[in-house]
Amino acid sequence: MPELTILTENELRQCVVLNDGLLDATAKAFEAMATGNATAAPAQRLWMPGGGGAIQARTAFMHGASHYAVKIGPTGGGQGGSLLLYDADSNQLRAMLLDNGYLARVQAAAAGAVAARKLARENAKTAGILGTSTHAYRHVEAMLLIREIEKIVLWDKDSDAVATLKQRIEANHKVSVQTAGSVEKAVRNSDIVVTVTPSRSPILQADWLRPGLHITAAGADAGNKNELAPEVLAEADIYVADSREQCRWSGELTHAIGRRADQRGRPDTGDRRSSKRITSRPNGKRRDHGGRLDRHRRTGRGDRRARGDAGRHPGARHQDLRRLTDAVTRLR
């Protein structure tokens, strides 16, 4: 039996840091998925009786890699998660990564940043963060890596949580941090919006969108969660989803389909994986991207995560992931 390595959350925080190198590695993973050089299995979820939440398992591997991982933990990327690392040749367990949800939060923020780096406006200066979950701070860090953000706008129902997050950001980053009295004010005053709430009903409405806005919708990780009004997807020029298979039962797309938000044609929910983001074009022009939505979850102008695509010209345009990857590459 090979020696088993066990790493705790504190040890992993020293090994895995949200930086440009991690963003590049995440981009390579999306590229591998797009070109058929990586495989991810659909998430398996087990609901606990009595409203106790759910436990889920996920796994994926890069073709030719020496190891692969299986992630096990509660839904929502919260506390208590862990990863099991296996040898790809022998299938023997080699390491246990007791990250307590840390790696999930870093990964989600990195994926969102990869999308925004590719699709958000180059001159984006303001990032709005809706929600103060454990993911919120990591998304702030990620946005600061990919754009010269001058102002962060925070919103949450819990004003004390907003104050705590604001203090943390100001203590660690040289950026102006403001609070918004409503979701609408936060959205209307931002170039990039990230949603990280556990909301079960839409908090972001289509009337607040404008050309050039980029939205990363990351909170709706279960079928009963919904942050974006279905009309938001209908108004977007580009929709990018991390996994179309997952979107059949989780996230904004399933709610939009249920409401028939896109009357001109439903987005393809096949099992090709990609990344999620929505984009709207300014004045109908493609260059310097318009609004986009990322279904990791975002809408606004330019989101570069590579997750599935349903774009609109005026009508809905369905693109396969490979074509989307090529189109996104040409935007560089």
LINRASUL-V631876 format. One record per run of one state. SS is the DSSP state (hx for helix, st for strand, lp for the rest). FROM is the first residue (numbers start at 0). TO is the last residue. Records with the same first field share a line. If there is no record, write none. Layout:
SS: FROM-TO  FROM-TO
This chain:
lp: 0-3  15-18  34-36  40-42  47-47  51-52  62-65  77-80  87-91  98-100  119-124  130-134  146-149  155-157  172-174  179-181  188-190  195-202  204-204  208-212  217-226  228-228  235-236  241-241  247-250  259-271  273-273  275-275  280-280  284-289  294-296  300-305  312-314  319-319  330-331
st: 4-7  37-39  43-46  53-61  66-73  81-86  92-97  125-129  150-154  175-178  191-194  203-203  213-216  227-227  237-240  242-242  272-272  274-274  276-279  290-293  297-299  306-311  315-318
hx: 8-14  19-33  48-50  74-76  101-118  135-145  158-171  182-187  205-207  229-234  243-246  251-258  281-283  320-329
